[in-house]
Amino acid sequence: MNGTLNKVILIGHLGDEVKMHYFDAQSCIGRFPLATNEVYINKSTGEKITSTEWHNIVVRNKAAELCEKYLSKGDKIYIEGRIKSRQWTAEDGTTKYTTEIQVTEFTFLNTKKDSDLSKAPSSNPPSSKDVDFDLLD
């Protein structure tokens, strides 16, 4: 196989509201934590164990605005994206690192605002199919 692939697929629940950051009239990003869970049974004790992994999610421009409008803490979302690591210098001079998932596609699986959507003419929540991703980067 020639080349490489950086692709992530996640289905999880928002750990907080979408936090928006605006740069100018044309661009913005939204950030939110996403929780994915693994549930298994401890063979020696029979105890049910839930392990939660947290992911830092980043969406851009129109996709970010859709996420802010329709998503709330606890909502379930399907995300496709790529892993991106970055570093910066904090105010105290220390170097900070983070790993994020930059979203390329998404579908809202259920939202607390579903009841609001069902009152609208189209009851299907938006997905990345409603966004021109060529405009996102």
N, C-alpha and C positions, 0 to 999 in steps of 0.2 A: 504494500500500500504506500503510495507516494503522499507526501504532505502530512498535515496534522489536523486535529480537530479539537476545538474547545467548545463543548456544548454541555449544558446542564438542563435537566428537566426536573422540576419540583412540583409537588402538590402539597400545600400546607395551609396553615391558618395565620392571619396577620397577628402579630404580637402587640401592635400599637397602631395608632392612626398614621396615615400617610403624612409625612412632613415635607412641605414644599419649600424650594429655594428658587427664587426668580433672579435671573441675571440681567435681562432686558425685556423689552416687549415681545421678543421672538423666542426666547429660550428659558427653560426651567427644568429642574429635576425634582423627582419625588423619591423619598427614601422611606423604607419601612422594614422592620424585622419580620421574618417568616419562620414559623416553627414547623418542623417535620418530626413525626414521632415514629418510633419503632417499638412494637409491643412484642414481648416474648415471655415464655414461662421458664423460670429457673428450675432446671431438672432436679436438683437436689432438694429444694424446698417446696416446689410446686407453686411458688409465689409468682404472680403476674408482675412483670417489670415493664415500665414505660421509660424509654430513653428519648429525650428531646434534643434535637440539633437545631441551632439558630443560624439563620442565614441573613446577611445584609443585602437587601434588594434595592436596586436603583432603576428607575424608569425615567424617560426623558420626554419633554415637550408635551405633545397632545396625549400620549400614553399616560404621562404623569397626571395630567389634568383629569383624565377619565378615572384613574385609580383614586385620586383625591375625592372626586365627586361621588363615586359609587361604593368605595370600600370603607369598612370600619373594622376596628379591632375585633378579632375572632372570625372574620369572614374567610371563606375558603377560596383559593385561587390556584389555577394551573399556570406555571411559568416555564418558558424556555428562555435560555440566555447563555451568556458566556461568563467564565470566571475572570475577574480582573483584580489584581493586587496593586495596592498603591501605598505610598509612604509620604509623610509630611513632617514638618518640624512644628511642634507645639509651642505655645507661648513661653513655656518654661525652658525651651531649648532642647527638649528630648525628642527623639525621633519616634514617631508613631507609625504603626502598620495596620492595614485592614485588608480583608479580602471581601469582595462584593460580587453579587450576581447582577450583571447588566442585562436587563430584559430585552429580548428581541421579539417575543410573542407571549401573549397571555390570554387566558379565558377566565372570567369570573364564574366560579362553580356555585356558590351561594353567597348572598349578601344579606345583611340585616335590612337593607333598603329594597329587598325583593318585593315587599308589599307595596312600596311606592312605585316600583316598575310595573307591577301587575295592573295598576290603575292607568298607566300610560298606554297609548295606542299599540306600541310594540313592547311586549313583555319580556323580550330577550335582552339580558344584560349585555353591554358592549364587550367586545374582545379586541384583540390586536388586529383583527380583520377590518376593524373600523378605522385603523390608523395607517397612514403612509409612513412606514419605517425608514424610507429613504430620507425623510426630513428629520429624523431623530438624532443623527450624529453630527 
